[in-house]
Structures are given as C-alpha cells and as structure tokens.
Amino acid sequence: MLLDLFMRRLIRTGTLELRYPDGTLRRYGNGQGPVAGMALRTPRAERRMVLNPTLAAGELYMDGELEPEGCSLYELLDLLVVNLWYGGGHPAEQVVTAARTLLRRLEQLNPAGRARRNVAHHYDLNGRLYALFLDRDRQYSCAYFRRGDETLEEAQEAKKRHIAAKLRLNRPGLEVLDIGCGWGGMALTLARDWGARVTGITLSEEQLQLARQRAAEAGLADRVRFELMDYRAWRRPVDRIVSIGMFEHVGIAHYRSFFRKVRDALKPDGVALIHAIGRQSGPGATNPWLAKYIFPGGYSPALSEVLPAVEKAGLWLTDLEILRLHYALTLREWRRRFAANRDAIQALYDERFCRMFEFYLAGCELAFRRTDHMNWQMQLVREKEALPLTRDWMWETERAAVEA
C-alpha cells in the first residue's frame, strides 16, 4: 500500500490513526500526543491522497470522502501541517510544490480582465456570508492584537488606527487612495476619524455596492467615493496611498508595475502604506487547493521577491513591520464565528460550501500558527525628507488616537 508507506515516512510527530476504506485501522507516528484520527471512505480517496495530497485533502473533505475521526478538522489538520512542515513533507507533495514554484509566473499572470474574474470568484459571494463571520466593519484582513485577548472588533479597530498613524495624516483634507478598499471600512474610518478625503477602488461589484451604501448612510458621501477600477487605471497624484490585503492578488509578474504605479500616484511628499501576507522562508508556491477554490491567482510573497520591485520603482522603504501571529488570532475568531453561524451559511449555500470554508479557515490559521506565513506592513515614500527623522511620531500619533 503506497499510502501506508508514505504515512510511515510523513508522520513523525504525534500519532495519526488512519482508517482505510476497507475498515483497517493503522497508527502512524511516535505513539505520543497529539493524537488525531482520519477516515478515508472510498478507494478513490486513498489513491488521491497518494498522488496529490495537498489538493486532494481539501477536495475529499468537501465531498465527504475524508472525515476527521475522534477529533475536529482543526486538530487533524494541525497534526498533518506540523508533520508536513517540520518533517520533510510528503514525497508527492514535494514534487508538486517544486513544479508549481517553477510555473508560478505563468499562473499569476494577472491582466486587468483576469484580475477582475479572480476577485469575483471570492469577493462577489453573497454579501450576507461575510456579515456572518467578520467583524461589524467587515474588515477581511489581519487584525492587530496589542495584547492578544481583544475582541475581534477591538483588534480590527486597532488595525485601522495602527495603519492610519503610519500614514501621517497630520492635517485635514489630505487625499487618500485606497487600493483594494473592500467594503469601505478603512476609507470611512480615515474620513470620519482622521479628516481625509478618500477614493476607494475595488474590482468587486458586491463590495462596491455596499461601500457606496455605507458612505451614504454615514453621511460621508461628500468625502468618500468608491469606484470599480483596476489600480493600473489610476491617473492622478494623491497625498497618501493605503492598500490592505490586496497585494496578494497582484501577481509576481506585476510587482514592478504595481510599485511604479504607487510611486507615480504619490505626490512628492506623499506616503504609502502597504499591508499584505508574506512568507518568511523564501519564495514558494500557493497551496493548490487554496488557488483552485479560494484565491485563484493569489500568492503570498517572500520579502526577497517584493523589495527588488520597491527599489526599482525608486521608492524609499521608511518602515517595515512584521506581524507574526496576528493573523492566526484573526482567523481563529473568524473560524469560531463561522461555526456559530454555520446553519445560516448553509442556508445561503450548501453543505459542500460550508466544508470548503471550514477547510479554508482552519488551514489558513494553521499556516500562520505553524508555518512561515506572516503579515508585513511597508511604509514607502518618494522623497527621503517626506517624514520626520525618527519614527517616534508614529507611536505618538497612535497613542493619542487611543486616548482620544
């Protein structure tokens, strides 16, 4: 049995109890904790776990051919991720990952039309779905946990405040471009609390509609506007640029053009803040299941892939912060809220969709908790004199906002 041989090699930490389609139960690992169980329901499931496990595991769970046994999905994935990441990996998966790394420039070609289709795949889902597991402001990106025990709402407010402070909004009326504005929460916050005039751009019809509605309801339509626009179509210089959770969708072949656009769109004394997911251990490839079902065209880059594009654009990197576990804490809260509202979400879609999202949320939380994934926030300027000599002003601005 090939799967038996692979599992003997793969599971070195903890214990996996694997029930095969014929009912045979085999144990793998060191006999110690943590312990997780998995049942494969069909011979097809067994074959697929040999050939391409990182794609097959998610698909088989969605179809009910792979089930956790005696544990939760999160506990099962935790055991598998720890062994895949620290134990050398599944032989077939190593080959697939190497091939995807070689082909990633082709997979991530993201001209405007394809970018819009990729965005629609995930962000144009039923709007009520996101209301059922995100915070009230619908922040669909990493929150900022100063202590670690905040509510999701508190942590997302802290994230917006943290980013606003880095933008140096030191006078009213500064014009801000929000690239990938989501449902408008950051743009509305910058206008309401920081006196900015904001244009948010998105490729999602669903997000655009709700963002415009929120601006009108908040009485901010005269200071915040939202447009259905690709960032490459922007033509006017602004005082500030913010982009949160959008850079992962740019595509590695487009990094230089993205940062050239940032430079061209900034006034000489302008400031930009880019917030995105990255990886600590160097260039890699997007998980094939995640690329197929959740974020087609998406990729979380190593900073070694990003910084050359920043340099070639002629931008100054004035601050770089790495958020290591903040997204794991964020995803934990999303996963809990999704579980609490699972019946309502199933009514919107179906059981297979719920399983897909459960696998996505659990797998991504573990990517940030157990592997090399993290978030980075990059502050950029055109001119070296655009900001004060030291970074004290950022902390003073944020502290004042907290105390206000």
C-alpha positions in Angstrom: 0.0 0.0 0.0 1.7 3.2 -1.2 -0.3 5.4 1.2 0.8 3.3 4.1 4.5 3.8 3.1 4.1 7.5 2.7 2.3 7.9 6.0 5.0 6.0 7.8 7.6 8.4 6.4 5.4 11.5 6.9 4.1 11.2 10.5 7.0 11.5 12.9 5.4 13.9 15.5 2.3 12.8 17.4 0.0 10.0 16.3 -2.3 9.7 13.4 -4.9 6.9 13.4 -5.9 6.3 9.8 -9.0 4.2 8.9 -8.8 2.9 5.4 -11.8 2.3 3.1 -11.9 -1.5 4.0 -12.1 -0.7 7.7 -8.4 -1.4 8.5 -7.1 1.0 11.2 -3.4 1.8 11.2 -1.4 4.1 13.5 1.4 6.3 12.4 3.9 8.4 14.4 5.7 8.1 17.7 2.7 6.9 19.7 2.6 10.1 21.7 0.4 13.1 21.6 -1.1 15.0 19.9 -3.4 12.3 18.6 -5.8 12.7 15.6 -7.9 10.4 13.5 -8.8 10.4 9.9 -11.1 8.1 7.9 -10.9 7.6 4.1 -14.3 6.5 2.9 -13.5 5.3 -0.7 -10.7 3.6 -2.6 -10.6 6.8 -4.8 -9.8 8.8 -1.7 -6.9 6.5 -0.9 -5.4 6.8 -4.4 -5.8 10.6 -4.4 -4.0 11.0 -1.1 -1.0 9.3 -2.7 -0.8 11.3 -5.9 -1.5 14.9 -4.8 -2.4 15.2 -1.1 -2.4 19.0 -0.7 -5.1 19.3 -3.4 -6.9 16.0 -2.6 -7.3 16.5 1.2 -9.4 19.6 0.8 -11.5 18.2 -2.1 -12.1 14.9 -0.3 -13.2 16.7 2.8 -15.6 18.8 0.8 -17.1 15.7 -0.8 -17.3 13.7 2.5 -14.7 11.1 1.4 -12.3 12.2 4.1 -13.5 12.7 7.6 -11.9 13.5 11.0 -12.4 10.7 13.4 -12.4 11.2 17.1 -11.2 14.8 16.7 -12.0 18.1 15.0 -11.0 19.1 11.5 -8.7 21.7 13.1 -7.0 19.1 15.2 -6.5 16.7 12.3 -5.1 19.5 10.1 -2.8 20.7 12.9 -1.2 17.3 13.1 -0.8 17.0 9.4 0.6 20.5 9.0 3.2 20.1 11.7 4.4 16.9 10.1 4.4 18.3 6.6 6.2 21.5 7.6 8.8 20.1 10.0 9.1 16.5 8.9 10.3 16.9 5.3 6.9 16.5 3.7 5.1 14.0 1.5 7.2 12.9 -1.5 4.5 13.6 -4.0 3.8 17.0 -2.5 7.4 18.0 -2.8 7.3 17.3 -6.5 4.1 19.2 -7.0 5.3 22.2 -5.0 8.6 22.3 -7.0 6.6 22.3 -10.2 4.2 25.0 -9.1 7.1 27.2 -8.0 8.6 26.9 -11.4 5.3 27.7 -13.1 4.1 30.5 -10.7 4.8 33.4 -13.0 2.5 31.9 -15.6 -0.2 31.0 -13.0 0.0 34.6 -11.6 -0.3 36.5 -14.8 -2.9 38.9 -13.8 -4.0 41.4 -16.6 -7.0 43.5 -15.7 -9.7 41.2 -17.1 -8.3 38.1 -15.3 -7.8 40.1 -12.1 -11.4 41.1 -12.1 -12.5 37.4 -12.6 -10.3 36.3 -9.8 -11.7 38.9 -7.4 -15.3 38.0 -8.4 -14.6 34.3 -7.5 -14.2 35.1 -3.8 -15.4 38.6 -3.1 -18.6 38.6 -5.1 -20.2 35.9 -3.0 -23.4 36.6 -1.2 -22.8 39.6 0.9 -24.6 38.2 3.9 -21.9 35.4 4.1 -19.2 37.9 5.2 -21.5 39.6 7.7 -21.9 36.2 9.5 -18.2 35.7 10.4 -16.4 39.1 10.0 -16.4 42.0 12.5 -19.1 44.6 12.2 -16.9 46.8 9.9 -16.3 43.8 7.6 -12.5 44.0 7.8 -11.4 41.0 5.8 -7.7 41.2 6.6 -5.3 40.6 9.5 -6.4 42.4 12.7 -3.9 44.0 15.2 -3.8 42.4 18.7 -1.9 44.6 21.1 -2.4 42.2 24.0 -3.9 39.0 22.3 -7.1 38.9 24.3 -9.1 41.6 22.4 -12.4 41.0 20.8 -12.3 40.8 17.0 -14.0 44.3 16.8 -11.4 45.8 19.1 -8.5 44.3 17.2 -9.8 45.4 13.8 -10.3 48.9 15.1 -6.7 48.8 16.4 -5.5 47.7 13.0 -7.1 50.6 11.3 -5.7 53.0 13.9 -2.2 51.5 13.6 -2.3 51.9 9.8 -3.7 55.4 9.9 -1.0 56.5 12.3 1.7 55.3 9.8 0.1 57.3 7.0 0.9 60.5 8.9 -2.5 62.2 8.3 -1.2 65.3 10.0 -3.6 67.8 8.5 -7.2 67.7 7.4 -8.2 67.3 3.8 -5.3 65.1 2.7 -6.4 63.0 -0.3 -6.0 59.2 0.1 -6.2 56.5 -2.5 -7.4 53.1 -1.0 -6.3 50.3 -3.4 -8.5 47.3 -2.8 -10.9 49.0 -0.5 -13.1 46.0 0.3 -16.4 47.1 1.8 -15.1 50.5 2.6 -14.3 50.3 6.3 -10.8 51.7 6.2 -11.8 54.5 3.8 -14.8 55.5 6.0 -12.6 55.5 9.1 -9.9 57.7 7.5 -12.6 60.2 6.5 -14.6 60.2 9.7 -11.8 60.0 12.3 -8.8 61.5 10.5 -10.3 64.2 8.3 -9.1 62.7 5.0 -10.8 62.7 1.6 -10.7 59.2 0.3 -11.2 57.4 -3.0 -11.6 53.6 -2.6 -11.1 51.4 -5.7 -12.2 47.7 -6.0 -12.8 45.1 -8.6 -15.7 43.6 -6.7 -19.3 44.6 -7.7 -20.6 43.4 -4.3 -18.1 45.3 -2.4 -18.6 48.5 -4.4 -22.4 48.5 -3.9 -22.2 48.0 -0.1 -19.3 50.5 0.3 -21.3 53.2 -1.5 -24.3 52.4 0.6 -22.3 52.7 3.8 -20.8 56.0 2.8 -24.3 57.5 2.1 -25.7 56.1 5.4 -22.7 57.5 7.4 -23.2 61.0 5.8 -19.7 60.8 4.3 -20.5 60.6 0.6 -19.0 64.1 0.1 -15.6 62.9 1.5 -15.5 59.3 0.4 -16.2 57.9 -3.0 -15.8 54.4 -4.3 -15.1 53.3 -7.9 -14.9 50.0 -9.8 -11.4 50.3 -11.0 -8.1 48.4 -11.5 -5.2 50.1 -9.8 -3.4 50.3 -13.1 -6.1 52.7 -14.4 -5.5 55.4 -11.7 -4.0 58.6 -13.2 -3.9 61.3 -10.6 -1.4 62.1 -7.8 -2.6 61.9 -4.2 -1.2 62.7 -0.8 -1.5 59.2 0.6 -2.0 55.6 -0.6 -3.2 52.7 1.5 -3.6 49.1 0.4 -4.7 46.4 2.8 -4.9 42.7 1.8 -4.8 43.4 -1.9 -1.1 42.9 -2.8 -1.5 39.1 -2.5 -3.6 39.4 -5.7 -1.2 41.5 -7.8 0.8 38.5 -9.2 4.5 38.2 -9.0 4.9 39.2 -12.7 3.3 42.6 -11.9 5.2 43.7 -8.8 7.3 46.2 -10.6 4.3 47.8 -12.3 2.5 47.9 -9.0 5.2 49.8 -7.2 5.8 52.1 -10.2 2.1 52.9 -10.0 2.4 53.7 -6.3 5.3 56.0 -7.0 3.6 57.7 -9.9 0.4 58.2 -7.9 2.1 59.8 -4.9 2.8 63.5 -4.7 6.5 64.3 -3.9 5.9 64.5 -0.2 3.4 61.5 -0.2 3.3 58.4 2.0 2.1 54.9 1.2 1.3 52.0 3.5 1.0 48.5 2.0 -0.3 45.7 4.3 -0.1 42.2 2.9 0.5 38.5 3.7 4.0 37.2 3.2 6.2 34.2 3.9 9.4 34.1 6.0 11.3 31.2 4.4 11.8 32.5 0.9 9.9 32.1 -2.4 7.4 29.3 -2.7 4.0 28.5 -4.3 0.4 28.9 -3.4 -1.3 25.8 -2.0 -3.0 24.2 -5.0 -6.3 23.7 -3.1 -6.3 27.3 -2.0 -5.5 28.5 -5.5 -8.3 26.5 -7.0 -11.2 27.1 -4.6 -10.5 30.3 -2.6 -8.0 32.7 -4.2 -7.2 32.0 -7.9 -4.2 33.9 -8.9 -3.3 34.7 -5.3 0.2 34.4 -3.8 1.8 35.4 -0.5 5.3 36.5 -1.4 8.6 36.5 0.4 10.0 39.9 1.1 13.0 39.0 -1.1 10.6 39.0 -4.0 9.0 42.3 -3.1 11.9 44.5 -2.1 13.7 44.5 -5.5 10.5 45.9 -7.1 10.3 48.6 -4.5 14.0 49.5 -5.2 13.5 49.6 -8.9 10.5 51.9 -8.5 12.7 54.4 -6.8 10.7 54.3 -3.5 12.2 54.7 -0.1 11.3 52.0 2.4 10.9 54.0 5.6 9.3 51.4 7.9 8.8 47.7 7.8 6.8 45.8 10.5 6.3 42.0 10.6 3.1 40.8 12.3 3.8 37.2 13.1 0.8 35.7 14.9 -1.8 38.4 14.5 -3.5 36.7 11.5 -3.6 33.3 13.4 -5.6 35.1 16.1 -7.8 36.8 13.5 -8.6 33.6 11.7 -9.3 31.8 15.0 -12.1 34.4 15.6 -13.4 34.1 12.0 -13.5 30.3 12.4 -15.4 30.5 15.7 -18.0 32.9 14.2 -18.4 30.8 11.1 -19.1 27.7 13.3 -21.6 29.6 15.4 -23.5 30.7 12.2 -23.0 27.5 10.2 -26.7 26.8 9.8 -27.4 30.3 8.4 -24.4 29.9 6.0 -25.6 26.5 4.8 -29.0 28.0 4.1 -27.2 30.5 1.8 -25.2 27.9 0.0 -24.9 24.2 0.9 -23.0 21.6 2.9 -20.1 21.4 0.4 -19.6 25.1 0.6 -19.6 25.1 4.4 -17.0 22.3 4.3 -14.9 24.3 1.8 -14.9 27.4 4.0 -14.2 25.3 7.2 -11.2 23.8 5.5 -10.0 27.2 4.3 -10.3 28.9 7.7 -8.7 26.1 9.6 -5.9 25.6 7.1 -5.0 29.3 6.9 -5.0 29.7 10.6 -2.5 26.9 10.9 -0.4 28.4 8.1 0.1 31.4 10.3 0.4 29.5 13.6 2.6 26.6 12.5 4.5 27.6 9.3 6.3 30.5 7.7 3.3 32.8 6.9 3.1 36.2 8.4 1.9 39.8 7.6 4.0 42.7 6.7 3.3 46.4 6.7 5.5 48.5 4.4 5.7 52.3 4.6 7.0 54.0 1.5 7.8 57.5 0.3 9.1 59.2 -2.8 11.4 61.7 -1.1 13.7 60.9 1.8 12.6 64.1 3.6 8.9 63.4 3.5 8.8 62.1 7.1 10.4 63.2 10.4 14.0 62.0 11.2 12.8 59.3 13.7 9.8 57.1 13.9 8.6 58.4 17.3 5.8 60.3 15.6 4.1 57.0 14.6 3.8 55.8 18.2 2.8 59.2 19.5 0.1 59.6 16.9 -1.3 56.1 17.6 -1.2 56.7 21.4 -3.0 60.0 21.0 -5.7 58.3 18.9 -6.1 55.5 21.6 -6.5 58.1 24.3 -8.9 60.4 22.3 
